[in-house]
Amino acid sequence: MSLIYNKLCSLLLEEHFGPIVQRIGTHLISNGRRSLQQILSAVNLPLAKVKDGLHILMVHGFVTFHVHQRTTLYTIDYKKIIALLRYPRYIFLVRTCCGNESQIMLEEILKHGYIKASDLIIKTYRRIQESPSSEEPSIPNLKDTFELLVKNQFLMRSLSFDTMLEDVTKPDYNLPSLNLKAISNLLQDKEGDPGDRQIYWKVNIDRFTQDLRDQILVSAVTRRFEDKNAGELMRQLINLMYLRTASWEDTSNPIPYTEIKDAVKKLNYPELEQYLEQYLHLIEEDSSHFIVRTGDSGGGQYRINMKNAFNQLAWTTLENIITEKFNSQTARIFRLIRHKISVELEQVLQYAMMPVKQVKQLTYILALENYIQIQELKKSGVSAGPLKTFYLYYINLNQVVQMHIEQCYHALHNMIQRREHESISNKRMIDKQLRVEIVSSNMKEQGATEEQLADIEEMMTPSEKQQLKKIEKSIKKLSAAELLVDETLFLLHMYQLYHH
């Protein structure tokens, strides 16, 4: 694990949980498995605060423990910390799939780490009540929403914080039998037993990772063919894949054409249904080879090649980065070396169809930036010095992908720091605006006149308002850039997952 990744994890822990959790988490990241006494002596914090910090890290799934020779050792899974960047995408995905109430539920679980179903329904009910211009919430509807989240495997039972137990336990999605009347009593601060004592739920990060992976493939096919029908066909193929193949297999088991046809018939895509064979043929024959035909019986059978798909997407991503970073001519040389696998400079000059000086210059830039590597080979039977060796250019994809992953870490670290700097350096002005908004809102509730409200608004000077607009715009840009960089990072991580 690199130093910049350590720094990024530390920054994310501080942003979401504060400096105490950050110090404990950073120590565990740097030193691996540690006992409570070792953590205490290293972080120089009171015992109560260290225990609270460890508890927060454990309930959010970052720290697990196991007992070794009567000593409890704590371990941090630093790979999970990066998921903090993806919480907004998880929330958007759930809202799209299951509705607005499910979004509030997911936010509550992400905030608490794990929670009982009855507590989740109560907290969601109260949040909906407090929000303006919303309908009166219904406990049965919230129960249905919770069950929908579990049915879609977005939530799973939280079983144990012990590393050894978590490794052998399968996800549990069994729903509790909730007493809605008892939940209603609890909402009115009365006593009641909802029937889910000691049954806790947490977010199933693996399921969200699968969905984000699937979205990448659907989006890639849609853009590749500039046709939403092709993207929808890819989505149906992925859904059918789950019926017969483990989620993270490199290649799916064969999917019969008849099943694909039946699945498409249930959709409202008349063009896709009419030209299904042509769409399958186009995706199969495309150079990306996302799907492969494996037989002709019954109209044919098709496999989804996940490993090859993310290999192709990684290449495309790198080519786009090189185009943006340098120019299209540099990307052409990179693409040429990729297709030739290993090639001499003379061959690059021959195939690039560019001036010799430009080709040499761009090839040098690619080598200098570690996009291409050089292999020195000796010619047999030649004794003269310069003629004795020749050089081949090639691309080590794993190395280039890892280089860009590190660059993504750098970019994310810098953007989060810059966003925090913008907020801290303008804290006084932001707090002033917040106070003005609170006063204005309170005055509106008390029936203040337009003149009184205008006087309150004038507490913020025009220059302050203009400055605040610039700050808000800057913070929004940085937040949007974080999401975009994380999308690239996620795709490259998927490549590594299938090519480890």
Secondary structure, 3 states (H helix, E strand, C coil): CCHHHHHHHHHHHHHHHCHHHHHHHHHHHHHCCEEHHHHHHHHCCCHHHHHHHHHHHHHCCCEEEEEECCEEEEEECHHHHHHHHHHHHHHHHHHHHHCHHHHHHHHHHHHHCCEEHHHHHHHHHHHHHHCCCCCCCCHHHHHHHHHHHHHCCCEEECCCCEHHHHHHCCCCCCCCCCCHHHHHHHHCCCCCCCCCCCCEEEECHHHHHHHHHHHHHHHHHHHHHCCHHHHHHHHHHHHHHHCCCCCCCCECCCEEHHHHHHHHHCCCCHHHHHCHHHHHHHHHHCCCCCEEEEECHHHCEEEEEHHHHHHHHHHHHHHHHHHHHCCHHHHHHHHHHHHHCEECHHHHHHHHCCCHHHHHHHHHHHHHCCCCEEEEEECCCCCCHHHHEEEEEECCHHHHHHHHHHHHHHHHHHHHHHHHHHHHHCHHHHHHHHHHHHHHHHHHHCCCCHHHHHHHHCCCCHHHHHHHHHHHHHHHHHHHHHHHHHHHHHHHHHHHHHCC
